[in-house]
Amino acid sequence: MLWRPFVKTGLVAASLALVACATLPPAPKPAVRDDAALQRALERARTEFLAGQHFDRLDVTVLLVSRGGSWRRASVGGRESWYPASCVKLGFAIAAVHWCESKGRPAACLDKSVLPMLRDSDNVATGVVVDAITETVNGPVEGADYDAWFERRLYTERLLDRHGLLNGQRFVNKTYPTNSGEEPTGLEALARERHGRNAMHADGGARLMLALVTDAFGAATRDYVRERLRRPRHSRNSGMGGGFPEGTVYESKIGDAYDTLAEIVHAELPDGRRIIVSAFSNARDPDGPDEQDLTALAGFAKRLLERLPAGD
């Protein structure tokens, strides 16, 4: 697609779409309560795990379902900001389904790109998704209406904010190398320069996954995205999976770049319990090869699951 500056008709269409979006009330949020027993389990598992590691940062939020549908919560460093790497693609995927539905299309209308974005963390596919849902493309700064362009790039953030899920996080930039180049140029470079890199925190990741699996974005989004997040416990894109027992239904989005190794997991354990673990660490070697062993957090997951408090 060729770059061209925005015209008024495009801005009017965007405004109408936002108005339509604002008329749809979000689903009720599930009850979440801090739980002392779960907090003790998390702190003990984290301390024991980090004692034998080469890295020293591990921020985690855990949500464990309770009888009646409420969720117990524990967190260490849950609001510490991280560069999320490919974890940001979870937000982009949810926004992609919303965009499809806003156009009167099936939830899977962008599946050609959303599937590899979630299944394989494909960066080029991610760029295609971001361009599609924001109805923009990259281009030179000269002659462009940057403010209008950037407003459209906030599509995912607006959706999450409307559901109370943004909380200081940043879901704007593509993951590079992508469909518009090896590194940001033009408008995309200016956006990162002015507004910073993408950012998430463990608490935000956990609550985003919780919103997804409890129908905050609707049943179509839930079913479509969860199916594409589902993967074997042991795979290239399953960082903590090795710490979960055989028979677990495992759904996750991993992220690794620079020194960040992170993963947001929703799992259904063989005993029927459901748990969400959102973990952000500096376990990745920033000076190492592009392809690294991403299973460093599996040991933490195993310790955590062994110490979970009894169900209620």
Stockholm file with secondary structure:
# STOCKHOLM 1.0

chainA/1-312         MLWRPFVKTGLVAASLALVACATLPPAPKPAVRDDAALQRALERARTEFLAGQHFDRLDVTVLLVSRGGSWRRASVGGRESWYPASCVKLGFAIAAVHWCESKGRPAACLDKSVLPMLRDSDNVATGVVVDAITETVNGPVEGADYDAWFERRLYTERLLDRHGLLNGQRFVNKTYPTNSGEEPTGLEALARERHGRNAMHADGGARLMLALVTDAFGAATRDYVRERLRRPRHSRNSGMGGGFPEGTVYESKIGDAYDTLAEIVHAELPDGRRIIVSAFSNARDPDGPDEQDLTALAGFAKRLLERLPAGD
#=GR chainA/1-312 SS CCCCCCCHHHHHHHHHHHHHHHTSCCCCCCCEEECHHHHHHHHHHHHHHHTTCSCCCEEEEEEEECTTSCEEEEEESTTCCBCCGGGHHHHHHHHHHHHHHHTTCCTTTTHHHHHHHHHSCCHHHHHHHHHHHHTCCCCCSTTSCHHHHHHHHTHHHHHHHHTTCCTTCBCCSCCSSBTTBSSCCHHHHHHHHHHCSCBBCHHHHHHHHHHHHTTTTCHHHHHHHHHHHBCCSSSTTCSSGGGSCTTCEEEEEEEEETTEEEEEEEEECTTSCEEEEEEEECCSCTTSCSSCCCCTTHHHHHHHHHTCCCCC
#=GC SS_cons         CCCCCCCHHHHHHHHHHHHHHHTSCCCCCCCEEECHHHHHHHHHHHHHHHTTCSCCCEEEEEEEECTTSCEEEEEESTTCCBCCGGGHHHHHHHHHHHHHHHTTCCTTTTHHHHHHHHHSCCHHHHHHHHHHHHTCCCCCSTTSCHHHHHHHHTHHHHHHHHTTCCTTCBCCSCCSSBTTBSSCCHHHHHHHHHHCSCBBCHHHHHHHHHHHHTTTTCHHHHHHHHHHHBCCSSSTTCSSGGGSCTTCEEEEEEEEETTEEEEEEEEECTTSCEEEEEEEECCSCTTSCSSCCCCTTHHHHHHHHHTCCCCC
//
